Amino acid sequence: MATGITYRNLALSHLTTGDLDLIEPHLVKVGLPLWHRLSQADRPIEQIHFLETGIASCTMSVDHRPPIEIGIIALE
């Protein structure tokens, strides 16, 4: 049964109670340090992050040059 926690993340906040019941036991609140890499191209996805605060930046590198920002993920 859902815990009644209110989520700031839009994906989590729009889940039905039944769907939330399935996923909630697997949710773990973690703090992410600056420059933490959430995923990398051509590697299996091992975790999914549902941001509640802060922003995430999507970057891309070409020919081993410094990465450039190609997108931003934020709450508001």
N, C-alpha and C positions, 0 to 999 in steps of 0.2 A: 504494500500500500504506500502511496506517495507520502512523503514526510511533511508536506505542507510548506516546504521551503519555496520562497519566491526567487526565481532566477532572473538576472538582468540580461542574460544571453537570450536573444530572440528565438533561436531554434529550440532551446530548452523550455522557454516560457510558453511556447505554443504547442507543446506536446499534450496529447490527451492524458488523462490520469492513468489509463491502462498502459500507454506507451512509456510514460514516465516511471511507472512501477517496474518496467522491464530494464530500464537503463540506470535508474538512480542507484541501485546497489553497487554499480561499477564506477560511479563518479568519485573522484578524489580531488579535493581542492589543493592546488599547488601554486607556489609563487615561481614566476619565471624570471631569471636574471636578464639584465640587458644583454642583447646580442645572442640570446639563446636560439639555436636553430630548431625549429619545430618539425621541419621535414626537408628532404633533399631529393632532387630529381633522380630517377632510376634506382631508388631504394624503396623497400617495402614500407608501408605506413604501419607503424607499431602502436601509435597512440593518436587519439583525436583530442584536440583542445577546444573547449568552449569558453572563449574569452568572456569574462565578466567585467573587467576593467582594463584600461590601457589600450594600446594599439599594437598591431603586428604589421610588419612590412614585408611585402613580396619583392624579392630581388632576383636578378638574373645576371649571370656572368657569361661573357662570350670570349673565346680564345684566351682564357686565363687572365683577362683584364679585371680590374676592380669591379665589384657588382654594382649594378644600377637598380634603383627602385622602380618597379613596374606596377605596384599597387599597394594599397593600404587597407587594412581591415580594422574597423573600430566600432564601438557601440553607437556613437552618435555623430 
